[in-house]
Each structure stands twice: as structure tokens, then as C-alpha cells.
Amino acid sequence: MALSGSAVLAIWNGIKPEAEDEFVSWHVREHIPERVGLPGFRRGRRYVAVSGHPKYFNFYETDDTAVLSSPTYVERLNAPTSWTRSVVSNFTDTSRTVCAVSFTHGLGDGAAIMTLQLSTTLPREVFARNLDELSSRLMAEPGIIGAHLLEGDANAGGQATAEKALRDRPDETASWILLIEGVDAERLAALDHDGLLSDALAAAGASADLRKGLYSLQYSLAQNQVATTLA
């Protein structure tokens, strides 16, 4: 469906092989419910790679970017649970970006998502307009059900926290992120047959250093589901 709220926290990460089972359990049993239960968080989703790197992609939809620097959220980041400490210390290749939603299109949720980390030399308004036009064309393709453009905020989420200190190196960030949802990974992969999507992104003003991943949905949790569970 169209994204809920006007901001997204977008995260990619790998995990050391010996900690993967623990990561999968922790993420769905503790971490995502904990985050989605915080004020201003609306939904969390986790995906696993069909192709691309790192292995996992997850994101949280929030009311606005202020939620992601709020005292309540920062307090949580500075008081990780013992399970969080155990798991996050095994993260690898982490990318974490606070984003404003530039546009969001779609109805319903896709079983798979293509992630495109982009940069450009164009003015932000021009680039966003070009990608909106491209996304409208993509949405007309069979099996494509959503397209969302996120603009990274380089000044948000950069503060040092206890949780961030657990990771093996400073987090990477993305300037722009285009998310394309589809009914399955095969439909999404077909968008870039013979490099057609890459060429279209270049024509829209995307620089050559784009990073693409194709991911399958593993878990999704909305704020009202957490509230129902706790009631």
C-alpha cells in the first residue's frame, strides 16, 4: 500500500552466520514489536535478499522524521536490551538512513520489493519529479503494485547511541532510495531486463553509482496490531 506517515527509517544489514537464527527470532519477537510500539511508529517490515547485498532490508514507517530523533526513541536506543546487545554486536555492513517520503504510490502490499539506492547531481525537485514520472510508468507494468521515493536526511539520526556503538563500524547512509513493490521477485527482476530500468534511471538523472537489491518479504507488523496484542 502507499506508505503510512511522512517518514521512513531504512536499514540494510548483514549478520554473522553463527548469529543468524538468533537474529531472525529477536527481530520478530522483540525488536520490531518494541519499535512499532513506540509513539509515532506506524509499521515495520523485514525482507531477505533474493539478490543483492546485504542480506536483510527492513524499514519503519513513522509519522514524521521528528519521531526518529524524539527523546523517547533516543532513550530506547541508549538502553538496548540484553538480547539486543547480543544480536546487534553481530551485525555487518549496516546502512541506516532517516528519510522523508517524497512520494508514495500503490494499493496493498507486495510480496517482494526492489531497493534502489541513488544519488544525483540534479536539483532535488527536478530529480523527484523525474522519478515520479518514471514510477508512474513502472506502476503500469504487470504485477507492480507500489513505488515510493525516499529522500535521505544526512543531518538526522547521526547522534552517537549505545545501540550504534554495538555495530562493527559506522553506519552507511543513502541520499535517495526508490522502493518498488511487486507481487513476486520475478516480476520485479523483469523490470530491469537488458538494463532497461537502469537506463531509465540514468535518463531521469540518477548517477552511475546506484545500488540495487531484490528482497522477499518475511515479516510485517503494524502499530494497531501491537496495540491489540497488548490490550
C-alpha positions as CSV (number, residue, x, y, z in Angstrom):
1,M,0.0,0.0,0.0
2,A,1.0,3.6,-0.1
3,L,3.4,4.3,2.8
4,S,1.9,5.4,6.1
5,G,3.2,8.6,7.5
6,S,5.7,11.1,6.1
7,A,9.0,9.4,7.1
8,V,10.8,6.1,6.9
9,L,13.8,4.7,8.7
10,A,15.5,2.5,6.1
11,I,18.0,-0.2,7.2
12,W,20.1,-2.8,5.5
13,N,22.3,-5.2,7.4
14,G,24.1,-8.5,7.2
15,I,24.6,-10.8,10.2
16,K,27.4,-13.2,11.1
17,P,26.3,-16.7,10.1
18,E,26.6,-18.1,13.6
19,A,24.1,-15.4,14.9
20,E,21.5,-15.6,12.1
21,D,18.9,-17.8,13.8
22,E,19.1,-15.6,16.9
23,F,18.7,-12.5,14.7
24,V,15.6,-13.9,13.0
25,S,14.0,-14.7,16.3
26,W,15.0,-11.5,18.0
27,H,13.8,-9.3,15.2
28,V,10.3,-10.6,15.1
29,R,9.8,-11.5,18.8
30,E,11.3,-8.4,20.4
31,H,12.8,-5.8,18.2
32,I,10.2,-4.9,15.6
33,P,7.3,-5.1,18.2
34,E,9.3,-2.9,20.5
35,R,10.0,-0.3,17.8
36,V,6.5,-0.3,16.4
37,G,5.1,0.1,19.9
38,L,6.9,3.5,20.3
39,P,4.9,6.7,19.8
40,G,4.9,7.8,16.2
41,F,5.9,4.5,14.7
42,R,3.3,3.1,12.4
43,R,4.6,-0.1,10.8
44,G,7.8,-2.2,10.5
45,R,8.7,-4.7,7.7
46,R,11.7,-7.1,7.2
47,Y,12.9,-8.6,3.9
48,V,15.5,-11.1,3.0
49,A,17.6,-10.9,-0.2
50,V,16.8,-12.7,-3.4
51,S,19.7,-10.9,-4.9
52,G,21.8,-8.1,-3.7
53,H,23.7,-7.2,-0.6
54,P,23.5,-7.0,2.4
55,K,21.2,-10.0,3.2
56,Y,18.5,-8.1,5.1
57,F,16.5,-5.0,4.4
58,N,14.0,-3.6,6.9
59,F,12.2,-0.3,7.3
60,Y,9.9,1.5,9.7
61,E,7.2,4.0,8.7
62,T,6.7,6.9,11.1
63,D,4.5,10.0,11.5
64,D,7.4,12.2,10.5
65,T,11.2,12.5,10.8
66,A,11.0,14.1,14.2
67,V,9.8,10.8,15.6
68,L,13.3,9.4,14.8
69,S,15.1,11.9,17.0
70,S,12.4,12.1,19.7
71,P,13.5,11.8,23.4
72,T,11.5,8.6,23.7
73,Y,13.2,6.9,20.7
74,V,16.7,8.1,21.6
75,E,16.2,6.8,25.2
76,R,15.4,3.4,23.7
77,L,18.5,3.5,21.5
78,N,20.6,4.2,24.6
79,A,19.1,1.4,26.7
80,P,19.3,-1.7,24.5
81,T,18.0,-4.9,26.0
82,S,20.4,-7.7,26.7
83,W,19.1,-9.6,23.7
84,T,19.6,-6.6,21.5
85,R,23.2,-6.3,22.8
86,S,23.8,-9.9,21.9
87,V,22.4,-9.7,18.4
88,V,23.4,-6.3,17.2
89,S,27.1,-6.9,18.0
90,N,26.9,-9.5,15.2
91,F,25.6,-7.1,12.6
92,T,27.7,-6.5,9.4
93,D,27.5,-4.0,6.6
94,T,24.9,-1.8,8.2
95,S,23.3,1.1,6.3
96,R,20.8,3.2,8.2
97,T,19.1,6.3,6.9
98,V,16.3,8.6,8.2
99,C,14.2,9.6,5.2
100,A,11.4,11.9,4.3
101,V,8.8,10.4,1.9
102,S,9.0,12.3,-1.3
103,F,6.1,10.4,-2.9
104,T,4.3,7.1,-2.4
105,H,2.0,5.2,-4.8
106,G,0.2,1.9,-4.5
107,L,-2.7,-0.1,-3.1
108,G,-1.9,-3.2,-1.0
109,D,1.4,-4.8,0.0
110,G,3.7,-6.7,-2.3
111,A,5.4,-10.0,-1.6
112,A,8.7,-8.6,-2.9
113,I,10.5,-5.3,-3.1
114,M,13.3,-3.8,-5.2
115,T,15.5,-1.3,-3.4
116,L,17.5,1.3,-5.4
117,Q,19.9,3.5,-3.5
118,L,20.5,6.5,-5.7
119,S,22.4,9.8,-6.0
120,T,22.1,12.7,-8.4
121,T,23.6,16.0,-9.4
122,L,20.2,17.4,-10.3
123,P,18.2,19.8,-8.1
124,R,16.2,17.7,-5.7
125,E,12.8,18.9,-7.0
126,V,13.8,18.0,-10.6
127,F,15.0,14.6,-9.6
128,A,11.9,13.8,-7.6
129,R,9.7,14.9,-10.4
130,N,11.6,12.7,-12.9
131,L,11.4,9.7,-10.7
132,D,7.7,10.3,-10.1
133,E,7.1,10.2,-13.8
134,L,9.2,7.0,-14.2
135,S,7.3,5.4,-11.3
136,S,4.0,6.1,-13.0
137,R,5.2,4.2,-16.0
138,L,6.5,1.3,-13.8
139,M,3.2,1.1,-12.0
140,A,1.5,0.3,-15.3
141,E,3.6,-2.9,-15.7
142,P,2.0,-6.3,-14.8
143,G,2.5,-7.2,-11.1
144,I,3.9,-3.9,-10.0
145,I,1.8,-2.6,-7.1
146,G,3.8,0.2,-5.4
147,A,6.5,2.8,-5.9
148,H,7.9,5.0,-3.1
149,L,10.7,7.6,-3.2
150,L,12.6,8.4,0.0
151,E,14.9,11.4,0.4
152,G,17.7,10.7,2.9
153,D,18.3,13.3,5.7
154,A,22.1,13.4,6.3
155,N,21.5,15.5,9.4
156,A,19.1,13.1,11.1
157,G,19.9,10.0,13.1
158,G,23.6,10.7,13.2
159,Q,23.9,11.0,17.0
160,A,26.0,8.5,18.9
161,T,23.9,6.0,20.8
162,A,24.6,2.9,22.9
163,E,23.0,0.7,20.2
164,K,25.0,2.2,17.4
165,A,28.2,1.6,19.3
166,L,27.5,-2.2,19.3
167,R,27.8,-2.4,15.5
168,D,31.1,-3.2,13.8
169,R,31.6,0.1,12.0
170,P,29.8,3.4,11.4
171,D,26.6,3.1,9.5
172,E,26.4,3.9,5.8
173,T,23.6,6.2,4.6
174,A,21.8,6.8,1.3
175,S,21.0,10.0,-0.4
176,W,17.8,8.8,-2.2
177,I,16.0,5.4,-2.1
178,L,13.5,4.2,-4.6
179,L,11.4,1.2,-3.4
180,I,9.3,-0.7,-6.0
181,E,6.9,-3.4,-4.7
182,G,5.7,-6.3,-6.8
183,V,3.6,-9.5,-6.4
184,D,6.8,-11.5,-6.7
185,A,10.6,-11.1,-7.2
186,E,10.3,-12.4,-10.8
187,R,8.1,-9.5,-11.9
188,L,10.4,-7.0,-10.3
189,A,13.5,-8.6,-11.9
190,A,11.8,-8.3,-15.3
191,L,11.7,-4.5,-14.9
192,D,15.5,-4.4,-15.5
193,H,15.6,-6.9,-18.4
194,D,18.5,-5.9,-20.6
195,G,19.2,-3.0,-18.3
196,L,16.0,-1.1,-19.2
197,L,15.4,0.1,-15.7
198,S,19.0,1.2,-15.2
199,D,18.9,3.1,-18.4
200,A,15.6,4.8,-17.4
201,L,17.0,5.8,-14.0
202,A,20.1,7.3,-15.7
203,A,17.8,9.2,-18.1
204,A,15.9,10.5,-15.0
205,G,19.2,11.9,-13.6
206,A,20.5,9.1,-11.3
207,S,24.2,8.8,-11.1
208,A,26.1,5.6,-12.2
209,D,26.8,4.5,-8.6
210,L,23.3,3.1,-7.9
211,R,23.0,0.1,-5.7
212,K,20.2,-2.4,-6.4
213,G,18.8,-5.2,-4.3
214,L,15.8,-7.6,-4.7
215,Y,14.2,-8.7,-1.5
216,S,11.3,-11.0,-0.4
217,L,9.0,-10.1,2.5
218,Q,9.5,-12.1,5.7
219,Y,7.5,-10.1,8.3
220,S,5.3,-7.1,8.7
221,L,3.8,-5.6,11.9
222,A,1.6,-2.5,12.2
223,Q,1.1,-0.3,15.2
224,N,-2.6,-1.3,15.7
225,Q,-1.5,-5.0,15.8
226,V,0.9,-4.3,18.6
227,A,-1.8,-2.3,20.5
228,T,-4.3,-5.2,20.0
229,T,-1.7,-7.7,21.4
230,L,-1.0,-5.6,24.5
231,A,-4.7,-4.8,25.2
